[in-house]
Structures are given as structure tokens and as C-alpha cells.
């Protein structure tokens, strides 16, 4: 072969090699681009999956939080139900014990721990009563009563501080009568319904028993049985107390210390003692509260004046004390029953006549 022929052959082979290399590069570039596109698609799918997973996780987290709240609410309700069950068991046990004689220890007597009033032949029986305690003055009042060796009746509220509890214990220990004047003294709540009244009554009676071991059976309505605040007929509450074996007392002599105006000692003395001779049974209303300092100051003179009266004795209220009540609810009840009977009788006669 000639030299020219060999040169052409070499040129043709080089051109063919270059073309193959170019095709290979194109193929590599195409594959690379395809790989990039595929990778981008896969990344997109992966990102979409991650986004969906995040939404699922957020949704599950929110559901878990809601379930946690539901569980906590159910736990709180369960705790309340358990507490209510315990209270119901306590009340049932208390009711059973009370109906059988008295809660806990039958040897412990209600109120002043005396079922009956000591034999007293005095023509005039006087009962000193103190509402709204215990207060900062209770211990001083007890000291004065002890000095003159006379007993009184304390219509207390549900005050749960330690000084009040100590005063309650001393009232019982000194032989006075520990009586109920409601737990809260909130007229609107107490008199809203029989259920409200019963709840408040049980609370104060149980509280006195828990602190002193005494089941009080003496009550004074906040505002008295003749109050004009209660939207419910007071005879309904009076009948409820009777069903519980409890007697309520109002007053027929008032010291006048229940208002905002502070009376001087002389006025209190006059108010408490001037009408005693008019009654066989005198129930004197006074208050044991922080704003009644002059009541404490007047007490020694009140006691001395009463003890100086002829044929007169100072006593604590007991189960045999003659009732002093503003509202004669039993008489009203009997009158209503009689009228209802007469109406029924008249109706029957009318029907028979026809």
C-alpha cells in the first residue's frame, strides 16, 4: 500500500474514533441528566413523604394531648366520685349513729351535755345567748361567765381557725350549750331551698361534732324564724329541723347589739334586764363578734343585775327548755290542715248533694 493510502486510512480511523467518543459523551451526559432528573423526582417524593409524615405526627401528637386531657378529666371526676362516696358513707354512718342515740359515743350528751334542765324553781328563768361566734372575745366572755358561775348558750358559725376550735372546746368543757347558727350565715344561699338549708345544717352540725364530740340539737335561724329575707316559708325549714330532732330558739329580749350602731354599756344593760320580770322564760339575744366590744364590757353588770333580781335564775338552753319562737309554725301547720280538712269535707258534701 502506498504512503498516501496509509495516511487516509489513519485519518478515517481517527475520525471514526472521535465520533464514537462524542457519542459516548452524549450518552453519558444523557444518562447523567436522567439520573439527576430521577434523583430530583425521588427527592420530591421523599420530601412529600416527609411532609405527610410530619402532618401525621402533628395530628397524632394533638390526639395524644386531647386523650391526655380526657384522661386527666376522667381522673378528676373519679377522684370527685370517690370523695363523694366517702362523704356519703360518713353521712350514712353519722345518720345511723345519730338515729340510734347520738354519733360515736352515746355517753356524750348534746349541747351542754345535759338532757334535761337542772331542777330550778325560780319564777323567772333567764337564758343568755350569744350569736355569730366564736370571736376574739369568746375566751373573755367565758372568763366572765366562769367568774359568776353562770352558764350560757353559744349559737356559733362554721369558723375553722384554731382559736375558734379552742373556744368551742372550752364552751363544752365549761358546761355551756354549744348550739348552731348555720355554717355560713349567708341568708341568700341558706334560704334558697330546703336542699341548701339541709346542706348548710349538716355542715355545721358535723363540724361541731368533729371538733368537740358533741351532737348539737339546738338551732337559731340566721335572722330568726320571723326574718323577712327568706323567699321560702320558714315553716318548711322549721319542719325540717323537727325531722332531724332539733329544736330552734328565737329570743324575746334583745340587747340591741345586732346592728351597726354601737350602744353604750348603759343602754345594753337596760335593754337586757328591764323586761325580765315580764316573762317566765327570758331568752336574751347578744352577739359574740369582733365589733361588739361594749357587749363584753356590759356583761358583768348584766349578770350582776339579773342575779340580784328576786326569784330569778340564769341557765343554759337544754332539751327541756321552754321554747321561745317568733314563728309558731306548728300552729300554722295545724290551722292549714284543719282548713284543708274543712275544704275537703265541704267538697264531699257538695258532691253528695248533687
ROFI-686468 format. One record per residue: x, y, z negated of N, C-alpha, C in turn; residue in three letters. Coordinates in steps of 0.05 Angstrom, whole numbers, plus 5000, padded with zeros to 4 digits. Layout:
BEGIN
XYZXYZXYZALA...
***
This chain:
BEGIN
501749765000500050005000501850245000UNK500850455014502450695016502250854991UNK503951034988504051214965501551374963UNK500451474985498051634984495751474974UNK495651224983493451054975493451004945UNK495950964935496150914906495351164890UNK495951394899495251644885492251684885UNK490851614908487951644909486651454889UNK487751214888486551014870486751094841UNK489151214835489451304807487651534801UNK487151714820485351944816482451844812UNK481751654829479051554827478551414800UNK480651264791480351134765480151334742UNK481751554745481651754723478951894722UNK477851944746475252074747473051904735UNK473351644742471351454731471551434701UNK474051444690474451434661473351684647UNK473751904661472752154649469652154648UNK468452054669465552034670464451854647UNK465851634643465051444622465251574595UNK467451714592467851854566465652054561UNK464952204582462852404580460152274572UNK459552054586457051914579457051814550UNK459351724542459651624514459151844494UNK460352084500460052304482457052394481UNK455752394505452952474506451252274489UNK452052014493450551814478450951844448UNK453451904440454051954412452552194401UNK452452404417451152654409448152594406UNK447052444425444152384424443552224399UNK445252024394444851854370445052024345UNK447052204345447452374322444952554317UNK443952664338441552834336439152674326UNK439052434338436752254330437052184300UNK439552134292439952074264439252314246UNK440052554255439452794239436452834237UNK435052794261432152824261430852624242UNK431852374245430752154227431252214198UNK433652314193434352384165432552614155UNK432052804172430353034164427552934158UNK426552754176423852634172423752484146UNK425852324141425952174116426052354092UNK427652574094427752764072425052894067UNK423752964090421053074087419152894073UNK419252634082417452434069418152404039UNK420752404034421652374006420752613989UNK421152854000420253093985417253093980UNK415753004001412852993998412152783976UNK413552563976413052363956413752463928UNK415952603926416752723900414652923891UNK413653083909411653283903409053143892UNK408352933907405952783898406352653871UNK408752553867409352433841409252643819UNK410352883824410253093804407353163797UNK405653183817402853233812401553013795UNK402352763802401252543786402252553758UNK404852613754405952633727404552853712UNK404253083725402853303711400053233703UNK398653093721395953003715395852813692UNK397652613693397852423671398552553645UNK400352753646401152893622398753043610UNK397153183628394853323619392753133607UNK392452903620390552703609391452603582UNK394152553580395252463554394752673532UNK395152923539394653133519391753143511UNK389853113531387053113524386352873507UNK387452643514387052403498388052443469UNK390352573467391452623441389652803424UNK388453013438386653183424384053033415UNK383152863434380752703427381352523403UNK383652393404384452213382384652363355UNK385852603356386152763332383352853322UNK381552923341378852993333377452753320UNK377752523332376552283320377652213293UNK380352253290381552213264380452403243UNK380052653251378952853232376152773224UNK374552693245371752613239371752363221UNK373552173226373751933209374452013181UNK376352203178377152283151374752423137UNK373252583152370852713140368752503132UNK368452303149366452093143367351943118UNK369951883116370951743093370551903067UNK371152173070370752343047367852363039UNK366052383060363152393054362252133041UNK363351913051362551653039363451643010UNK365851743004366751742976364951912959UNK364252152970362552332954359752212950UNK358752072970356151942968356251722946UNK358451572946358751362926358951482898UNK360351712896360651842870357851942860UNK356352062879353752172872351751942865UNK351951722879350151492873350851382846UNK353551352840354351252815353551442792UNK353851702798353051902778350051892773UNK348551872795345551862792344751612776UNK345951382782345251142768345951162738UNK348351272733349151302705347451512690UNK346751722705345051932693342351822686UNK341151672705338451572700338451362678UNK340751232673340851032652341451162625UNK341851412624342351552598343951802601UNK346351782613348052012619350551902633UNK351852062649354251972663356451892644UNK357651672650360051582636359451482609UNK359551652589359351562561356751652549UNK355051452542352451522531352651652504UNK354951632491355151752464355552052466UNK356252152490356552432494353852562501UNK353052752486350352872489350453112508UNK348253172521348153402539348553672524UNK349453872539349554142529351254172504UNK350054222481351454262456352054002442UNK351553772455351853512443349853452422UNK347553582422345353532403342853492419UNK341553252415339053202429336753382419UNK336853432393334653582380335853812364UNK334254012362335054252347335054182317UNK337054272302337054222273334454322260UNK333654192239331154272226331454552215UNK329954732226330055012218327255102212UNK326755222189324055302181323655602185UNK325755742195325556032198323256102216UNK321856312210319556402226320456512253UNK322856632253323956752278326556612286UNK326456472309328856342319329956502342UNK332556562340333856742359336056582374UNK336056622400338056482417339656682433UNK342156702426343956882441344856732466UNK344456852489345256722514347056912530UNK349056792543350956952559351056842587UNK350557012607350556932635353157002649UNK353756862671355856932690358656872682UNK359156742659361856672651362756422665UNK365056322656366956442637368356682649UNK369256862630370557112639373057162621UNK374257392625376557462609375757512580UNK373157532575372257592547371157342533UNK370957112547369656882535370956792509UNK373656782509375056692485374556892461UNK374457152467373857342446371057312436UNK369157262454366357222446366256972427UNK367656762435367756522419368956572391UNK370956742390372256812365370256952347UNK368657132358366657282343364557092332UNK363556922350361456722341362556542319UNK365056462322366256292301366456442275UNK367156692276367456852252364856862236UNK362656882250359956892237358656622234UNK360056412244358956142243356156112255UNK355856232279353356212294353956082321UNK351955952332352155812358350555962379UNK351555952404350256092426349955902450UNK348956012472348655862496349956012519UNK351655872534353156002556352155882583UNK350856052599349955982626352256052645UNK353855852653356255912668355955872698UNK357855982713358055942742360455752748UNK360755682773362855492780365555632785UNK366755722763369455852764371555642758UNK373355592777375155362775378055442767UNK378555682756381255742747381655612720UNK384155582712384855442688383755572663UNK383755842662382655972638379655922635UNK378255902658375355842656374955562646UNK376555372655376355092646376955072616UNK378955212607379555212578377255322562UNK376055542572373755662558371455472557UNK370855322579368755132580369154912559UNK371554812557372254602538371854702509UNK372654952504372355062477369355112470UNK367755192490364855232485363754972474UNK364354752487363354492479364554412452UNK367154442449368454362424367454522400UNK366654772404365754942382362754892375UNK361454722391358654652385356654832398UNK357454992418355555162432354255002455UNK352255102467350954972490352155072516UNK353154892532354254962558352054902579UNK350955112591348755092609349455192637UNK347655152656348155212684346755472693UNK348255622709347055872721347655872751UNK347855642763348555592791351555592794UNK352455482817355355472822356355732834UNK354955832854355956062869354656332861UNK352256322850350756562843350056732868UNK350056602892349456742916346456692923UNK344756882917341956852919341056752946UNK342056892967341156832995341656543002UNK343956442994344656163000343055962983UNK343056012957341755822938338855792944UNK337456022949334556012952333555982980UNK335455922999334655893027332955653032UNK333355443016331855193019332155022994UNK330454822991330754632969333454482971UNK334154422997336654273001339054442992UNK339054692998341254872989341354882959UNK338954912947338854932918339854672905UNK339054452916339854192905342854152907UNK343954232929346854212933348354382913UNK347554622909348854802890348454702861UNK346054602855345554492829347354262823UNK347554072841349253832837352153912833UNK352954122848355754202846356454312819UNK354654482807355254602781354954392759UNK353054212761352654012741355053812741UNK355853732765358153552767360753682757UNK361053942764363454082755363654102725UNK361454162712361454172683362153902671UNK360953692683361553422673364453352677UNK365553412701368353352706370253482687UNK369653732680371453882662371153812633UNK368653772624368053742595367053472587UNK366053312606364753052599361953092589UNK360753322593358053382584356253412609UNK353953272608351953302629349953512620UNK350253752630348453962622345653922632UNK343653972615340853942622339354202618UNK340754422617339454682613340354862636UNK338455012648338955172672337655442669UNK338955642681337655902684337955992713UNK335656052726335756142753337256402756UNK338956432777340056692783337856892788UNK337757102773335657302775333157222760UNK333156992747330756902732328656772750UNK326756632738324756502753322756702765UNK322856952756320957152767322357332787UNK324657252797326057432816324457472841UNK324957702854323457772879325157732903UNK327457592900329357552922328757302938UNK328057092924327756832937325456832957UNK326056742982323856723002322156482998UNK323056302981321656052975320256082948UNK317855972945316455982920318155852898UNK318755992876320455892855319455642842UNK316855602844315755352831316855102845UNK317655132870318854902884321454822871UNK323055022864325654972851325154882822UNK323154992809322554912781321754612781UNK320154532800319254262801321654072807UNK323554162823325954002829327553962803UNK327854172788329354152763328053952744UNK325453962743323953772725324453492734UNK324553442760325153172770327953082763UNK329753272758332453202750332753182720UNK330553222706330753202676332053452664UNK331753682678332953932669330854132662UNK331254282640329454492632330754762638UNK329054952648330255212653329155422633UNK330855612627330155822608330556102621UNK328656272617328956562623329656702597UNK328556932593329057092569326657262563UNK326357342538324257532531325357782518UNK327957792515329358032505331858062522UNK332258302533334558362550336258582537UNK338858532537340758732526340858972544UNK340258932570340559152589343259172602UNK345058982596347759002607348058872634UNK345858802647346058672673346458852696UNK345859112693346159302715348959422717UNK349159612735351759742739352459942717UNK350260052706350760252685351660122659UNK353760232647354860112622353560252598UNK351860102583350660212560352560222536UNK352260422519353960432495353060212475UNK354760162455354259962435351560002422UNK350960252415348460322400345960232416UNK346060282443343760212459343459912461UNK345759772465345659482466344559362440UNK345459472418344459372392341459412390UNK340459642397337659692396336059512414UNK337059472439335659302458335459012449UNK337658922436337758632429336258572403UNK335758762386334658702359331958822353UNK331059012368328659162360326059002363UNK326058792381323558652386323558372374UNK325558292359325758022349323457952331UNK322558132315320358082296317758032310UNK317658092337315158062352314857772362UNK316957622361316957352373317657132353UNK316456902356317356672340319956572352UNK320156582379322556492393323656722410UNK325956812404327157032419329656932435UNK329556952461331856882478333057142488UNK335357212479336657462485338557432509UNK338157592529339957582553342257782550UNK344657672552347057832553348857722575UNK351057862581352757772602355657742593UNK356957532602359757482596361257512622UNK361957762628363457822653365358052649UNK367158082668369358272665368458562660UNK366158642671365258912669363558972644UNK363458782625361658812602363158832576UNK365059002574366659032550364959122526UNK362959302531361359402509359559182497UNK358958982513357358752503358958612481UNK361558572487363358442467363558622442UNK363858882447364159062424361659072407UNK359359042419356759052405356058792391UNK357258572399356458312390356558282359UNK358758362346358758332316356458472303UNK355758722312353558862299350858732306UNK350658622330348158482338347758242319UNK349858082315349657852298349057922269UNK350458122259350058212231347158302227UNK346158452246343458562244341458332244UNK341758142262339957912263340057742238UNK342557692228342857522204341657672180UNK341557932181340458082159337358102160UNK336158002181333158012182331957782166UNK329657832155328357642138327257402155UNK327657162145326556922157327256892186UNK329856932192330856932220333356762221UNK333656602242336056432246336956452275UNK339656432278340856432305341656142312UNK340756052336341055772343341955752372UNK343155522379343755462408341355322421UNK340955362446338755222460339454932462UNK337454762456337654472458335254362472UNK335154092474332953972488330154012475UNK330154092449327654132435326954422431UNK328554602443327954892440325354962455UNK323755122443321255212456321955372481UNK320655302503321255422529320455722529UNK322155882541321556162547321956192577UNK319756222591319756232620317956452631UNK318956602650317356812662315256692680UNK315956482694314156362714312956102702UNK310456102696309155862686308355682709UNK310355562722309855422747308055172743UNK308255042721306554802717303554882716UNK303055112702300255212701299255282729UNK301055412745300355482772299755232788UNK301455032784301154782799298454652792UNK297854652766295254532757292954682768UNK293154952769290955112780290555042809UNK292755012824292554952853291254682857UNK292054492839290954222842287954222836UNK287154382815284354402809282754522832UNK283854732843282554872866282254682890UNK284454532894284454342917282354132912UNK282054032887280053832880277253942884UNK276854192875274254312878273554342908UNK275554412924275054452953274354182965UNK275853972958275253712969272553622960UNK271853672935269153592925266953742940UNK267354002945265354152959265154052988UNK267353983000267253873027265853613029UNK266253443008264953183009261953223005UNK261153402987258353462983257053563009UNK258553733023257453843047256953623068UNK258953433070258653223089256353033082UNK256052983055253852813046251152943052UNK251053203047248553343052247653323081UNK249653333099248953303127248153023133UNK
***
